Structure formats: C-alpha cells, structure tokens
Amino acid sequence: MKYFAVLILVSAIFFTQANAQGSTSGSEEKHKEALDTGMVGIYVSTCESNGSYTKLQCVRSTGACLCADDPTSGSFIRPAESADDC
C-alpha cells in the first residue's frame, strides 16, 4: 500500500511539474488554485520563500513523502520520512 501511495505521489508530482510551466506568478496562482479546490488527496507542491521547490515533498492526505534531488527538473529520488532524510 505504501508503494502505491508513493507511486501516486510521483505521478502527481510529474503531472504538477508538467503543468506548472510559466512565470513565477503563474506558478503561485496555480498553487493557490490547487489549495482552494478542497479536493481530498490532491497533491500540492511546497516551495521555499525564493520560489524554489522544497527538497521534501509530501502528500498531506497520505503522509507519503519524497526527497527531491532536483525539483525543478522533476527528478525525485527516494521515499523519505523527514527533511533530514534528504
């Protein structure tokens, strides 16, 4: 089951990355729209204050997390439990 959750997370991340092209303000707008949908289980990436993606990306509803090797290229490397794992 955990493997399935990670698989869904990876799929959602790649889908989000593919649709998040554009300016920073466009990315911020997409982030806000995703948060405002109220959909259970939707993946919303997290970002640093400078606009870059955080190294640890998690699905809030499942708690499944991945370390991002290079989040801007969508290269996610392994499951993780905390930012210390990254």
Secondary structure, 3 states (H helix, E strand, C coil): CHHHHHHHHHHHHHHHHHHCCCCHHHHHHHHHHHHHCCCCCCCCCCECCCCCECCEEECCCCCCEEEEEEHHHCEEEEEECCHHHC
